[in-house]
Amino acid sequence: MDLRIFTEPQQGASYDTLLTVAKATEDLGFDAFFRSDHYLKMGDVDGLPGPTDAWITLAGLARETKRIRLGTLMTAGTFRLPGVLAIQVAQVDQMSGGRVELGLGAGWFEDEHKAYGIPFPKEKFGRLEEQLAIVTGLWETKLGDTFDFHGTYYDLTRSPALPKPAQARIPVLIGGHGASRTPKLTARYADEFNMPFASVEDSERQFGRVRAAVEAAGREADELTYSNALVVCVGKDDQEVARRAAAIGREVAELKENGLAGTPAEVVEKIGRYAEIGSRRFYLQILDLSDLDHLELISAQVQSQLS
């Protein structure tokens, strides 16, 4: 069972803060450090000191860490041209010695596009499908060959398809609640399917759709890793859980309903319920990046019971 630390830097975090959390992630034995890809805060926070770019952050962390996997949940397809993204991710993979994973989504937060002058196309899913075809196609093109792609949204002619990643295949993550197009896209391109912020019941339903789509595409359903992303709020007792919930502006009852919250025993029990329906990896959304004691508790009393 993999436990990964998942951060939301748009809510307010400098690169130095993210570096501190990433190093704690590595030192405490977690599998990976992931971050969101957003340029504007959400909700009632000041967002200071302002946004950091996902792939610039990961490039820095690639040189400052040794073991943990590094990636995005999810890179917004609206932010980057697919050829440029393929170069960026391959370079960071080289910089990390082959520890990068790419979560790629369509992009959805219109306000951040308006705030920073980023075009927000009406048709995003079709663009995402072409982006996945281009990024993976560039990486898979043999050295010395060229890559061509002529789609509705993107056109590449005689690309040298360089640079190549350090890994033979960078794992690709696709996620979401869509009932039809998302499972089909996952079946074609993904190594992992991630169900974000969903109940056990909804996750089981969506995992079933994805598994069916994967098998219909001629792959083994178990080729994919099935994962969940969930907010986490753990305390050694009820008082500590309440304190941590208050620090992130959430209610304990709501966190227990919608995330992984409570004492270590409670959280281990709920993880077990997700594991029963096939989830093998958890992205623990950490919203208070200053509380490193929280990570230590999860490592010592949750992760230790799952290994």
C-alpha positions as CSV (number, residue, x, y, z in Angstrom):
1,M,0.0,0.0,0.0
2,D,1.5,3.3,-1.1
3,L,0.9,6.5,0.8
4,R,1.8,9.6,-1.1
5,I,1.8,13.2,0.1
6,F,-0.3,15.6,-2.0
7,T,-0.1,19.3,-1.6
8,E,-2.1,22.3,-2.8
9,P,0.4,25.1,-3.1
10,Q,-2.0,27.6,-4.7
11,Q,-3.5,27.9,-1.2
12,G,-0.3,29.5,0.0
13,A,3.2,28.1,-0.1
14,S,6.6,29.2,-1.2
15,Y,9.1,26.9,-2.9
16,D,11.0,26.6,0.3
17,T,7.9,25.4,2.2
18,L,7.3,22.8,-0.5
19,L,11.0,21.7,-0.3
20,T,10.7,21.3,3.5
21,V,7.6,19.1,3.1
22,A,9.1,17.1,0.2
23,K,12.2,16.4,2.4
24,A,10.0,15.3,5.3
25,T,8.1,13.1,2.8
26,E,11.3,11.4,1.9
27,D,12.7,11.1,5.4
28,L,9.5,9.7,6.8
29,G,9.3,6.9,4.3
30,F,6.4,8.0,2.2
31,D,6.3,6.9,-1.5
32,A,6.0,10.2,-3.3
33,F,5.4,13.9,-3.2
34,F,2.8,15.3,-5.6
35,R,1.4,18.7,-6.1
36,S,-1.6,20.3,-7.8
37,D,-1.2,22.5,-10.8
38,H,-3.1,25.8,-10.2
39,Y,-2.3,29.5,-10.4
40,L,-5.1,30.9,-8.2
41,K,-6.2,30.3,-4.6
42,M,-9.6,28.7,-3.9
43,G,-11.8,29.6,-1.0
44,D,-11.2,31.8,2.0
45,V,-7.4,32.0,2.2
46,D,-5.0,34.8,1.1
47,G,-2.9,32.5,-1.1
48,L,0.3,34.3,-0.1
49,P,3.0,34.5,-1.2
50,G,1.3,33.5,-4.5
51,P,1.4,30.6,-7.0
52,T,4.3,28.5,-7.8
53,D,4.6,26.6,-11.1
54,A,4.2,22.8,-10.8
55,W,7.0,21.7,-13.2
56,I,9.5,24.4,-12.0
57,T,8.8,23.2,-8.5
58,L,9.3,19.5,-9.4
59,A,12.5,20.4,-11.3
60,G,13.9,21.9,-8.1
61,L,12.8,19.0,-6.0
62,A,14.3,16.5,-8.5
63,R,17.7,17.8,-7.5
64,E,17.0,18.1,-3.8
65,T,15.6,14.6,-3.2
66,K,16.9,11.1,-3.8
67,R,14.2,8.5,-3.5
68,I,10.6,9.7,-3.6
69,R,8.5,9.8,-6.8
70,L,7.5,13.2,-8.0
71,G,4.4,14.2,-9.9
72,T,1.2,16.2,-10.5
73,L,-2.4,15.7,-9.7
74,M,-3.2,16.9,-12.2
75,T,-1.2,19.0,-14.7
76,A,-3.8,21.2,-16.5
77,G,-3.9,20.6,-20.2
78,T,-4.9,24.2,-20.8
79,F,-1.7,25.5,-19.4
80,R,0.8,24.0,-21.7
81,L,1.2,23.0,-25.4
82,P,1.7,19.2,-25.5
83,G,5.1,19.3,-27.2
84,V,6.4,21.7,-24.6
85,L,5.0,19.6,-21.8
86,A,6.7,16.5,-23.2
87,I,10.0,18.3,-23.2
88,Q,9.5,19.7,-19.6
89,V,8.5,16.4,-18.1
90,A,11.2,14.4,-19.8
91,Q,13.8,16.9,-18.6
92,V,12.6,16.8,-15.0
93,D,12.6,13.0,-15.3
94,Q,16.3,13.1,-16.3
95,M,17.0,15.6,-13.5
96,S,15.4,13.2,-10.9
97,G,17.1,10.0,-12.3
98,G,13.8,8.6,-13.4
99,R,11.4,9.4,-10.6
100,V,8.7,11.4,-12.4
101,E,5.0,10.6,-13.0
102,L,2.6,12.7,-15.1
103,G,-1.0,13.2,-14.0
104,L,-2.7,15.1,-16.9
105,G,-6.2,16.5,-16.8
106,A,-8.3,18.7,-19.0
107,G,-8.2,21.8,-16.8
108,W,-11.3,23.2,-15.2
109,F,-10.8,26.4,-13.1
110,E,-11.8,29.2,-15.4
111,D,-11.1,32.0,-13.0
112,E,-7.4,31.2,-12.9
113,H,-7.2,31.4,-16.7
114,K,-8.9,34.8,-16.6
115,A,-6.5,36.0,-13.9
116,Y,-3.4,35.1,-15.8
117,G,-4.5,35.6,-19.4
118,I,-4.6,31.8,-20.2
119,P,-7.0,30.8,-23.0
120,F,-9.9,28.7,-21.6
121,P,-11.2,26.7,-24.6
122,K,-14.7,25.4,-24.7
123,E,-13.7,22.0,-25.9
124,K,-11.2,20.7,-23.4
125,F,-11.7,16.9,-23.4
126,G,-10.9,16.6,-27.1
127,R,-7.8,18.6,-26.5
128,L,-6.8,16.4,-23.6
129,E,-7.1,13.3,-25.8
130,E,-4.8,14.8,-28.4
131,Q,-2.4,16.0,-25.7
132,L,-2.1,12.5,-24.3
133,A,-1.5,11.0,-27.8
134,I,1.2,13.6,-28.5
135,V,3.1,13.5,-25.2
136,T,3.2,9.7,-25.1
137,G,3.9,9.5,-28.8
138,L,6.9,11.8,-28.5
139,W,8.3,9.8,-25.7
140,E,7.8,6.5,-27.5
141,T,9.3,7.5,-30.8
142,K,12.6,5.7,-31.4
143,L,15.8,7.6,-31.4
144,G,16.5,8.8,-35.0
145,D,12.9,8.6,-36.0
146,T,10.5,11.5,-36.2
147,F,7.0,12.0,-34.9
148,D,4.0,13.4,-36.8
149,F,0.5,14.2,-35.6
150,H,-2.3,15.9,-37.4
151,G,-5.3,16.5,-35.2
152,T,-8.2,18.9,-34.7
153,Y,-6.3,21.0,-32.2
154,Y,-2.6,20.3,-32.6
155,D,-0.3,19.7,-35.6
156,L,3.2,18.3,-35.4
157,T,5.4,17.7,-38.4
158,R,8.8,15.8,-38.4
159,S,9.4,16.4,-34.7
160,P,12.7,14.8,-33.5
161,A,10.8,13.8,-30.4
162,L,13.6,14.8,-28.0
163,P,14.6,14.8,-25.3
164,K,13.9,11.3,-24.0
165,P,12.9,10.6,-20.4
166,A,15.3,8.6,-18.1
167,Q,12.5,6.0,-17.6
168,A,11.6,3.7,-20.4
169,R,8.0,4.8,-19.7
170,I,6.9,7.7,-17.5
171,P,3.8,6.5,-15.7
172,V,0.7,8.5,-16.8
173,L,-2.2,9.1,-14.4
174,I,-5.7,9.9,-15.5
175,G,-8.5,10.6,-13.1
176,G,-12.0,11.9,-12.6
177,H,-15.7,11.0,-12.2
178,G,-16.7,10.9,-15.8
179,A,-18.8,7.8,-16.6
180,S,-17.8,7.2,-20.2
181,R,-15.1,9.2,-21.9
182,T,-12.7,9.2,-18.8
183,P,-12.6,5.4,-18.5
184,K,-12.0,5.0,-22.3
185,L,-9.2,7.6,-22.2
186,T,-7.7,5.8,-19.2
187,A,-7.9,2.5,-21.0
188,R,-5.9,3.9,-23.9
189,Y,-3.2,5.9,-22.2
190,A,-3.0,5.4,-18.4
191,D,-0.9,3.4,-16.1
192,E,-2.9,4.6,-13.1
193,F,-6.5,5.7,-12.5
194,N,-7.1,8.1,-9.7
195,M,-10.5,8.8,-8.1
196,P,-10.3,12.2,-6.4
197,F,-12.3,13.0,-3.3
198,A,-14.9,10.3,-3.6
199,S,-16.7,7.9,-1.3
200,V,-15.9,4.1,-1.2
201,E,-19.2,3.5,-3.0
202,D,-18.5,6.0,-5.8
203,S,-14.9,4.8,-6.1
204,E,-16.0,1.2,-6.5
205,R,-18.5,2.2,-9.2
206,Q,-15.9,4.2,-11.1
207,F,-13.2,1.6,-10.7
208,G,-15.6,-0.9,-12.2
209,R,-16.2,1.3,-15.2
210,V,-12.5,1.8,-15.7
211,R,-11.7,-1.9,-15.4
212,A,-14.4,-2.7,-18.0
213,A,-13.0,-0.1,-20.4
214,V,-9.5,-1.4,-19.9
215,E,-10.6,-5.0,-20.7
216,A,-12.6,-3.8,-23.7
217,A,-9.4,-2.2,-25.0
218,G,-7.6,-5.5,-24.9
219,R,-5.6,-4.9,-21.7
220,E,-5.6,-6.7,-18.4
221,A,-7.6,-4.6,-15.9
222,D,-4.9,-5.3,-13.2
223,E,-2.3,-3.7,-15.4
224,L,-3.5,-0.4,-13.9
225,T,-3.0,0.9,-10.4
226,Y,-6.2,2.2,-8.9
227,S,-5.9,5.0,-6.4
228,N,-7.7,7.6,-4.3
229,A,-6.9,11.2,-3.4
230,L,-8.4,12.2,0.0
231,V,-8.0,15.0,2.5
232,V,-6.3,13.7,5.6
233,C,-6.6,14.9,9.2
234,V,-5.1,12.6,11.8
235,G,-4.7,13.1,15.5
236,K,-3.5,11.0,18.4
237,D,-6.8,11.7,20.1
238,D,-10.1,13.6,19.4
239,Q,-8.7,16.9,20.7
240,E,-5.8,16.8,18.3
241,V,-8.1,15.9,15.4
242,A,-10.3,18.8,16.3
243,R,-7.3,21.2,16.4
244,R,-6.0,20.1,13.1
245,A,-9.5,20.4,11.5
246,A,-9.9,23.9,12.8
247,A,-6.4,24.8,11.4
248,I,-7.6,24.1,7.9
249,G,-11.1,25.5,8.4
250,R,-13.0,22.3,8.3
251,E,-15.4,20.4,10.6
252,V,-14.4,17.0,12.0
253,A,-17.6,15.3,11.1
254,E,-17.4,16.5,7.5
255,L,-13.7,15.4,7.3
256,K,-14.6,12.0,8.6
257,E,-17.4,11.7,6.1
258,N,-15.4,12.9,3.1
259,G,-11.8,12.1,3.9
260,L,-9.4,10.2,6.0
261,A,-9.9,11.8,9.4
262,G,-9.7,10.7,13.1
263,T,-7.3,8.7,15.2
264,P,-4.8,6.5,13.5
265,A,-7.0,3.5,14.1
266,E,-9.9,5.1,12.5
267,V,-7.9,6.2,9.4
268,V,-6.4,2.7,9.0
269,E,-9.9,1.2,9.2
270,K,-11.2,3.5,6.4
271,I,-8.2,2.9,4.2
272,G,-9.0,-0.7,4.6
273,R,-12.5,-0.1,3.2
274,Y,-11.0,1.5,0.1
275,A,-8.5,-1.3,-0.2
276,E,-11.3,-3.8,-0.3
277,I,-12.7,-2.3,-3.5
278,G,-9.2,-2.3,-5.2
279,S,-7.5,0.9,-4.2
280,R,-3.8,0.4,-3.8
281,R,-2.5,3.9,-3.5
282,F,-3.5,7.0,-1.5
283,Y,-2.7,10.6,-2.1
284,L,-3.0,12.3,1.2
285,Q,-4.1,15.9,0.7
286,I,-2.2,17.9,3.3
287,L,-3.6,21.4,3.7
288,D,-1.5,22.7,6.6
289,L,2.0,22.5,5.2
290,S,3.5,24.0,8.4
291,D,2.4,21.0,10.5
292,L,5.2,18.5,10.0
293,D,4.2,16.7,13.2
294,H,1.1,15.6,11.3
295,L,3.3,13.8,8.7
296,E,5.3,12.2,11.5
297,L,2.2,10.9,13.1
298,I,0.8,9.5,9.9
299,S,4.2,7.8,9.2
300,A,4.6,6.3,12.6
301,Q,1.0,5.2,13.3
302,V,-0.8,4.9,10.0
303,Q,1.8,4.0,7.4
304,S,3.5,1.5,9.8
305,Q,0.2,-0.5,10.0
306,L,-0.2,-0.7,6.2
307,S,3.3,-2.0,5.2
